[in-house]
């Protein structure tokens, strides 16, 4: 799976992208976020659910229950507000 990190995530995590192989326990966006949070440190701070995040799977917005697969590209980014 290709993971992309934008805005504050890129700054906080020190990377804009990575390739990972998901364990069998990761089946949706929420479990992916939990898996990333388990890395600890800044990963836990960003993915524990205490800070608002949006996700997109293959460039389509997705909610936390959306299914993910190793072939997907998943992007994480903070919500954007505008006028």
LOLOKOL-664687 format. One record per residue (C-alpha): residue number from 1; x, y, z; residue in one letter. Coordinates in pm, 1 decimal, always signed. Layout:
N
   num       east      north         up   residu
   NUM          X          Y          Z        a
...
//
This chain:
83
   num       east      north         up   residu
     1       +0.0       +0.0       +0.0        x
     2     +116.5     +349.6      -74.3        x
     3      +49.5     +597.1     +207.4        x
     4      +57.8     +971.7     +146.4        x
     5      +74.6    +1236.9     +420.0        x
     6      -18.0    +1600.0     +359.6        x
     7       +2.1    +1934.0     +542.3        x
     8      +70.4    +1905.2     +918.3        x
     9     +110.9    +1527.4     +891.9        x
    10     +400.1    +1561.5     +648.3        x
    11     +567.5    +1807.5     +883.9        x
    12     +495.7    +1615.1    +1203.1        x
    13     +591.9    +1271.3    +1069.8        x
    14     +887.6    +1390.2     +865.1        x
    15     +774.6    +1213.1     +547.9        x
    16     +529.2    +1269.4     +266.6        x
    17     +490.9     +906.4     +155.9        x
    18     +579.3     +546.2     +230.6        x
    19     +509.3     +195.7     +101.9        x
    20     +382.5      -61.1     +354.6        x
    21     +250.5     -416.6     +357.9        x
    22      -57.1     -435.2     +577.0        x
    23      -97.3     -698.7     +845.9        x
    24     -415.8     -905.5     +826.8        x
    25     -570.2     -706.3    +1111.0        x
    26     -586.6     -389.7     +897.3        x
    27     -904.3     -398.8     +691.3        x
    28    -1039.1      -42.0     +699.8        x
    29     -927.3     +316.9     +751.4        x
    30     -985.3     +304.1    +1130.5        x
    31     -772.7       -9.3    +1176.6        x
    32     -506.6     +143.6     +950.4        x
    33     -501.7     +453.2    +1171.2        x
    34     -476.8     +232.6    +1482.7        x
    35     -186.7      +41.5    +1326.2        x
    36       -5.1     +365.4    +1242.3        x
    37      -77.1     +502.8    +1590.9        x
    38      +88.6     +195.2    +1744.6        x
    39     +422.6     +320.5    +1607.3        x
    40     +419.1     +561.6    +1902.2        x
    41     +553.1     +916.6    +1928.5        x
    42     +428.4    +1154.8    +1662.0        x
    43     +244.8     +867.4    +1490.7        x
    44      +37.1     +809.6    +1801.7        x
    45      -26.5    +1180.9    +1839.5        x
    46     -152.1    +1215.1    +1481.4        x
    47     -347.2     +889.1    +1438.9        x
    48     -492.9     +817.9    +1785.6        x
    49     -817.9     +994.6    +1698.3        x
    50     -751.6    +1301.9    +1911.5        x
    51     -677.4    +1522.3    +1610.2        x
    52     -913.4    +1556.0    +1312.9        x
    53     -804.3    +1371.6     +999.0        x
    54     -954.8    +1296.7     +661.0        x
    55     -864.9    +1005.8     +437.1        x
    56     -888.2     +927.7      +68.7        x
    57     -858.6     +586.2      -93.5        x
    58     -737.9     +598.1     -453.3        x
    59     -816.4     +971.7     -460.0        x
    60    -1176.9     +934.7     -337.1        x
    61    -1274.4    +1064.6       +7.0        x
    62    -1339.8     +781.2     +250.2        x
    63    -1477.7     +743.5     +600.9        x
    64    -1317.3     +537.9     +878.5        x
    65    -1516.6     +224.5     +794.2        x
    66    -1405.8     +218.3     +428.6        x
    67    -1224.4     -101.7     +331.5        x
    68     -854.6      -87.5     +241.1        x
    69     -634.5     -333.4      +54.2        x
    70     -259.9     -358.9       -6.1        x
    71     -306.1     -240.5     -367.2        x
    72     -464.4      +90.3     -257.9        x
    73     -318.2     +436.4     -230.8        x
    74     -435.4     +601.5      +92.2        x
    75     -385.7     +969.9     +163.4        x
    76     -423.9    +1132.2     +505.1        x
    77     -472.8    +1505.0     +553.6        x
    78     -627.5    +1745.0     +803.2        x
    79     -974.5    +1882.9     +726.4        x
    80     -961.6    +2200.3     +520.4        x
    81    -1179.4    +2500.8     +584.5        x
    82    -1221.1    +2793.1     +357.0        x
    83    -1433.6    +3087.5     +270.8        x
//
